[in-house]
Amino acid sequence: MTAKFDTLDYAQQLEAAGVPPDQAKVHAKALLAVVGNCLDLPASVNSFKREIKNELDNFESRIAHEFNDFKIHITHELDDFKLAITYQIAESTARQELRIAKVEYELKVHRWILGTLVAFQIAILTKLYFP
């Protein structure tokens, strides 16, 4: 790349300051080479753009990877939670069914007791009225 550096003007300034013309020309060419190497902006900018793009790609890849890891973690946590809730519901349902079975059994016993009492009452009333 050609730098925006006027070698002729620089050489003339050196000559005006007392530098011999041959040395002024050599100084101007040497400075142009140094400035040209230091100010190779398009190459530096393109290199910087590539570095930034690579960094962004790496960052995007890391974010995608971490997001996938997070999704897997959350999925496992939700599965564990669902399992725990299902277990608690099943346990609660079993307890309620056991209580219902106990109440049904007690109700059946009470019916038998009531039936027996009614039968005894009928037997007593029959004896009283029909000796």
C-alpha positions in Angstrom: 0.0 0.0 0.0 1.2 3.5 -0.7 1.2 5.7 2.4 0.1 9.3 2.1 3.6 10.6 2.6 5.2 13.2 0.2 8.8 12.1 -0.1 9.7 15.0 -2.3 8.4 17.6 0.2 10.2 15.7 3.0 13.5 15.7 1.1 13.1 19.4 0.3 12.5 20.2 4.0 15.7 18.2 4.9 17.7 20.1 2.2 16.4 23.4 3.5 17.6 22.4 7.0 21.1 21.7 5.6 21.0 18.0 4.9 22.9 17.2 1.6 20.4 16.3 -1.3 21.6 12.7 -1.6 21.1 12.1 2.1 17.7 13.8 2.1 16.5 11.5 -0.7 17.8 8.4 1.2 16.1 9.6 4.4 12.8 10.2 2.5 12.9 6.7 1.0 13.8 5.1 4.3 11.0 7.0 6.1 8.5 6.1 3.4 9.4 2.4 3.9 9.0 2.7 7.6 5.8 4.7 7.4 4.5 2.4 4.6 5.0 -0.7 6.8 3.6 0.9 9.9 0.6 2.4 8.2 -0.5 -0.6 6.2 -4.1 0.1 7.3 -6.2 -2.0 5.0 -4.2 -5.1 5.9 -4.3 -4.2 9.6 -8.1 -3.5 9.4 -8.7 -6.7 7.5 -6.7 -8.7 10.0 -8.5 -7.0 12.9 -11.9 -7.7 11.2 -10.8 -11.4 10.9 -9.8 -11.5 14.5 -13.1 -9.9 15.6 -15.1 -12.3 13.4 -13.2 -15.3 14.8 -13.7 -14.0 18.4 -17.4 -13.5 17.7 -17.7 -17.0 16.1 -16.0 -18.5 19.1 -18.2 -16.6 21.5 -21.3 -17.6 19.6 -20.1 -21.3 19.6 -19.5 -21.1 23.4 -22.9 -19.5 24.0 -24.6 -22.1 21.9 -22.8 -24.9 23.7 -23.6 -23.4 27.2 -27.2 -22.9 26.2 -27.5 -26.5 25.1 -25.9 -27.6 28.4 -28.4 -25.4 30.2 -31.3 -26.9 28.2 -30.1 -30.4 29.1 -29.7 -29.5 32.8 -33.2 -27.9 32.9 -34.7 -30.8 31.1 -33.2 -33.2 33.7 -34.3 -31.0 36.5 -37.9 -30.9 35.1 -37.9 -34.6 34.7 -36.8 -35.1 38.3 -39.4 -32.6 39.4 -42.1 -34.5 37.4 -41.0 -37.8 38.8 -41.1 -36.4 42.4 -44.6 -34.9 41.8 -45.8 -38.1 40.2 -44.5 -40.1 43.2 -46.2 -37.7 45.7 -49.5 -37.8 43.8 -49.3 -41.6 43.7 -48.5 -41.8 47.4 -51.3 -39.4 48.3 -53.7 -41.3 46.1 -52.8 -44.6 47.8 -53.3 -43.0 51.2 -56.7 -41.7 50.2 -57.7 -45.1 48.7 -56.6 -46.7 52.0 -58.7 -44.3 54.0 -61.7 -44.9 51.7 -61.3 -48.6 52.0 -61.1 -48.3 55.8 -64.2 -46.1 55.9 -66.1 -48.6 53.6 -65.0 -51.5 55.9 -66.2 -49.6 59.0 -69.5 -48.8 57.2 -70.0 -52.5 56.3 -69.3 -53.5 59.9 -71.8 -50.8 61.1 -74.4 -52.2 58.7 -73.9 -55.7 60.1 -74.1 -54.4 63.6 -77.3 -52.4 62.8 -78.7 -55.4 61.0 -78.0 -57.6 64.0 -79.5 -55.0 66.4 -82.7 -54.8 64.2 -82.9 -58.6 64.1 -82.6 -58.7 67.9 -85.2 -56.0 68.3 -87.6 -57.9 66.0 -86.9 -61.1 68.0 -87.6 -59.2 71.3 -90.7 -57.6 70.0 -91.9 -60.9 68.6 -91.4 -62.6 72.0 -93.2 -59.7 73.8 -96.2 -59.7 71.6 -96.4 -63.3 70.6 -95.4 -65.3 73.7 
